[in-house]
């Protein structure tokens, strides 16, 4: 393994899923200005929109998507290119 190519600032970071408020800790080099206290210890926090605890693939719950509205929007957007 080459020396000097890997970052030295690995540390414990809290990742917070904003959709269900789940928090998990892992080692990371991601920078954050915010902190979060977990079990009495302060960690830098990275906010996520979706994680393994809220993603439909992992949870088995699906969300209904308005496909008809999306198709109509697409057709109206690109109708000017039809000959």
DARAKA-V429225 format. One record per pair of residues at least 12 apart in sequence whose C-alpha atoms are under 6 Angstrom apart, sorted by sequence separation. I is the first residue (numbers start at 0). J is the second residue. If there is no record, write none. Layout:
# DARAKA-V429225
i->{I | I}
j->{J | J}
This chain:
# DARAKA-V429225
i->{12 | 31 | 12 | 11 | 12 | 11 | 10 | 10 | 9 | 9 | 8 | 13 | 12 | 14 | 17 | 12 | 13 | 14 | 15 | 16 | 17 | 12 | 14 | 15 | 16 | 16}
j->{24 | 43 | 25 | 25 | 26 | 26 | 26 | 27 | 27 | 28 | 28 | 42 | 42 | 44 | 47 | 43 | 44 | 45 | 46 | 47 | 48 | 44 | 46 | 47 | 48 | 49}
